[in-house]
Amino acid sequence: MKALFISNDPNLFNPASPVRARMQMYAASIGTLYVLSRAHSKDVRTYAEGVQEGGLILIAVGGGKLASLFALKRKARELIMEAGIEIVSSQDPFEYGWVASEAVKGTAAKLHLQVHTDFCSPWFTRSGVMRSPKVPVPFLNRVRLHLANKVLPKANGIRVVSKRIEASLIARYGNRIAPVTVIPIATSVELPEPVALPPHPFSFALVTVGRLEPEKRIEDILAALARVTTLYPSAGLFIIGDGRSRHSLEKRAHALGLEDKVIFLGWRPDALALMRSAQAYIQASAYEGYGLTLIEAALARVPIITTDVGIVGEVFTGYEDVLVAPPGDPAALAVHIVGLIEDVQSRKILTMNAERKALAHLAGATDQPARVAQDLARTIAGTTA
């Protein structure tokens, strides 16, 4: 099989990156895999004509965000015609889905789309509700929703990472789209040794991990913490991650009087090891496609507070394995924080149950490269699982 992936991950061109290793494993199962992606200028010079590693061929294009889309389309079209590509798979149904759909037009190549986020959630374009802070949502999300509406019905095959996304796509598009294949994200069950959190005065330390972007709604965690600390002033929060929202979040923490209750650690390669030293993990995302940090927190054996997103309901059951709140509800998050502070036994039970569910889920998510290759082969053949 000859497949082409269209990506937007410059880390592909770092030989030591996890994504490069993952593409090598995919190529071993697929046969011949071309991966075409935007890249930094220094990598474009090296990879513009393609670099081959066994069955993997990496090709880079440069240019700005808009110009690179047209460059990707031209190069993808060229590869389809010259290399005999049988299927083109895009990393999303948005800009890169459009690139893939345009590239296969008028050829025998099949169109395959990957969906990694729950863009059908109303929160994809919603900035907040009455009970929550307003968080600016990028206008680009509305454009992406429009693109997905155009591109998804054209796809011959669709792969998603959770049953939540599968259900949301079927609810939105019905039989106007191809059958959906669910292939969860695989991760290692090996845990690093715990790393102590930086010195702090907290008797109950919460931690959250992720990109500091609007959809993560860290603002709701800060609002919840402000409520909790009126009762338990020694509770505090560590925020691990970076992103466009960091400055506004720092200002928000200051406005809420939480300067000494919130510690921003930035991006840390030892995030999972640090998580193991916290009393609880908290996540307030507006939407998630999967939610890998929930699996990691469960494996790290810390009790979890989360919004009802991603694999909640599929892997974890609310109030049995994790404490669940609706998106955009700081009051509900605060109630759960207080519950964990006050009930040590519940913390132990939730931790044990979540770890058991995570391990069972991962045991059924083995050999992802082979499953991805099978999904692509089915799409080429026009069959379903």
N, C-alpha and C positions, 0 to 999 in steps of 0.2 A: 504494500500500500504506500502511496505517496501523498503525504498530507502537508498542508501549509497552515501554520498558526500565525495570526496577526496579533501582535502584542504592543504594549506601551510600557515596557519595563526595562529601563537601561541596565539594571542589574544582570540581565542576560549576558552582557558582554564582560562581566567579571568572572573569570574562570573559577574563582573560589566561592561564588555565591550559591545559596541553596536553590534558587530558581534555575541556574545553569545545570546543577546536578539533577533537578527534577526533569528538565527537558531531555537530558541524556537518557534517563530511564524511560521516558515516553518514546523516544526514538528507537530504543531497543525493542519495544513492544510493537511499534507501528511499522517499522521497516525503514522508511526514509522520511525524515521530518525536517521541513524547512521552517524556520522561525524568523519572521520579519518584524522588526520593531524600530521605533524611534530610538535614537541614541545620542549621547553627548558627542560633540565634534571630534574629540580625540578617538573615540571608538568608530565613528563613521569612516575615518581614514583607514582603519584596519579591516573593518568588516563590510565595507560598501560592496565589494565584489563577492562576498561570502567566504566564510571560514568553515571547513568541514572537520567534524570529529566523529568518525565512524558514520552512523546513519543520520547524524544531526548536522544541519547546515544553518549557520547563523548569518543573517544579513541585516545590516543597519542602514537606516536613512536618516538624514538630518533635516534641518529647517525648523521654523516656528511651528506652533501647534496646528494652525490651519494649513500652512504649506506642506507640512509633513503628511497630512492626511491624503493629499493628492499625490504626493510622492509614494506613499505606501500603496495607493490604488494602482498607480502605474507599474510599480515593481511587482505587485501581486499578479497583475494581469500578464505581465511578461513571463513570470514563473509558471503560471498555469499553461500558457501556450508553449513554452520552450521545454519545461521539465516534465510535462505530462501530469500535473497535479490533479489528483482525483477528488480531493475535498479540501475546502478552506474553512478553518475554524477561527472565529473571532473571540477575543477575550471578554467582550461585552456586546450587548445588543444596541449600543449607542453609536458613538463616532466610528468605532472600529467595526461594529456590525455593518454600518453603512459602507465602509471601505470594502469589506468582504463581499457584500451583496452586489456592489458595483463591479468588483473584479470578476465575479463568476458569471455576470450577465452575458448571455449569448454563448457560453461555453458548456462543456459537459461536466464541469466540476460541480460538486454538491456544496451547498451552503450550510454550515453548522455554526450555531451560536452557543456561547457559554454565558450563563447568568449567575453571577456571584453575589448579587445584592438584591434585596427585596424592594425593587423600585416601584412595585404596585402598591406598596404601603402608602396610605394617605400622608404619612409623615415625610415622604420623599420630597414633597413640595410645601409642607406645612411648617410654619415658624414657631407655633406654640398653640396652647389653648388657654382658657381663662385661668386655670389653676397653676400654670407654669410660666417661667420666664420666656420672653420672646427671643428666639435665636435666629439670626439672619440665615435664610436658606439660599444657596447660590441659584441665580436665575438659570444657570446652565442645566439645572435639574429639570426644569420645564422643557427645555430644548431636548434633553435626553429622553424624556418621556415621549415626546412627539416622534423622535427617531425610532424608539423601540416599537411604537405603534405601527410604523411603516415597515420596519425591517423584519420583525418576528414572524409575521404571516408568510414571508418569503422563504423562511428557513426549511431545509429538508430534515434537520435534526437539531434538538435543543438539549443541552446538558446543564443541570443545576446542582447546587451543593446541599440543598435541604428540601424536605417535604413541604416546608412552609412556602418556599418559592414556587414549587410545583403547583401547590394549591392556589396561590395567588395568580399565577399565569393562567391556569384553567378557568378561574373565576372571571378574569378580565377578558380572555380571548376565546374561551370555549374551543370549538372544533376548527377555529380559523388558523390554529397553529399545529405544527407537527407534534407527535407524541413526545413527552418530556422524560428524560432519563435522569435519575437522581444518583449522583456519585459523591458521597461525603468527602470532606477534606481529611486526609490521613495525617497523623502526627505521632511522634514517638511517645512511648509510655515511660521512657527513661527520664528520671528527674535529676537535676543538678543538686549539689549539696546546698542547703539553705545559706543565704547571705544575709547578715544582719542589716536591717534598715538603718540609715544614718541616725545619729543620736537625736532623740526627741523626747518630749515630756509626756507623750500620750500613754495612757493606760489601756486604751482600746484604739488600735491603729487600723484604719481602713486603707485599702490600696485599690487604685484603678489603673488599668494599663490600656494604652491605645493611642491612636492618632488624635491630636487635639483639633478636631474639625467639628463643624456645626452638628452633624448627625449623631455625634457621640453624646451631646447634651450634658456635658460636665457641669454646666450651669445648674442643672437640677440636683446634682449631688451636692454642690455648694449650698444651694437653698435648703436642702434636707439637713446638711451638717449644721447650718445656722440654727435650725430648730432644735436639733439634738443637744447642742452645746449649752443651751440654756438650762438643761437638766443635768447633763453630764459634761462639764467643762473640760475634762481630760481626754475626751474623744478627739481624734484628729485624722487627717487624710493625707496620703502620699499619692501624687499624680505622676505616673511614669509614662512618658511619651512627649512628643512635640508636634507642632503643627501651626496652622494659620491662626488658631484661636487662642494661643497661649497668652498673648498680651492682654486680650480682653478678659480672659479668665483670671489673670492676676489682678486686674482692676476690679473685677467682680468680687473676688475674695476680699480685697481691701474694703470695698464698699459695704460688705456684710460684716466687717469686723473680724475676719477670719485670718488675719495675717500670721498669727502664731498658731493657727490650727491646720493650715494647709502648707504642704511642702512640695514644690515642683522639682522633680528630679531630672526632667528632660528625658531624652531617649537613653535607654540603658540596655546593653546586650545581656545583662544578667537579670532581666525583669522577672523571669520565672523563679529564679533563686531568691530574689527579694520578696516576691509574693509569698513565699513559704514562711516568711517571718512576720506576716501580718496577722491580725485577729479576724479579718474578714475581707473578702473581695467584693467590690461594688461596681456595677455597670448600669448606665442610664440611657443607653442608645435609643434613638428614635426608631431605628430599623437596623436589622442585620440580615445578611444572607445566611450566615452560618453562626459565627460567634466562637472562634477558636479559643479565645481567652477564657471562655467558660469551661471548656474541656481542660485547659491548662490549670485553671484554679481548682477544679475538682481533683485533678491529679496531684496538685500541690497540697491538698488536704486543708483547704481553708473554706469556711462556710461562705455561701454565695448569695448576694442580693442582686437581682437583675430585673430589667424590664422584660416584658413579654415579647421577645424578639428571637429571630434565628432558630436555633435548635431547642429552645424552650418549648415543651409540649411534645417534641419528637424524641429527645434524649432525656431531658430532665423534666420532672413533674413538680409543679408548684406546690410548696408547703410539705412535700415529701423529701425532695432532693435540694431544692433551692427556694428562696423567698422571692416572690414575683410581684412586680408592680406594673401598672399601665405606663406606657411612655408618657412623659410630660406630667408626672405626678410626684413632686417633691415630698408632699405630705405622706404619701404611701411609703416612699423610700425611708423617710424619717421614722415611721412606725417600725419598719423592719430593722433599722439600725438599733433602735431602743430595745427591740425584742431580743436581738443577739447579745447586746450588752447585759441584759438582765437574766438571760436564760442560758447558762453554760451547757446544760444537758441538750437543749435543742441544737446548739452549735455542734456538739459531738455527733448527734444523730444525722443532721443534715450533711455533715462532712463525710461520714461513712457511706450514706446513701448515694451522694453525688459521685464519689470516687467509684463505687460499684457500677453505677450507670455509665460513667465515662469509659471504664475499662470494657464493659460489655459492648458499647457502641464501637469502640476502636477495634475490637476483635472481629467485628463484622465489616470493617472498612479496609480490609487488607488488599494488597495487589492492585492499587489504584492505577498504575500504568497499563496493566492488562485490561482493566475495565474500561479505561478511556479508549484504548485501541479497539476494543469490541464495539463500543458505542459508535465510533467513527466508521467501522466496517459495516455495521447495520445501516447506518445512514446512507452509505454508498450503495448498498444493496437494496435499499428501500424497504427494509424489514423492521420489526419492532422486537423488543426483548420478550 
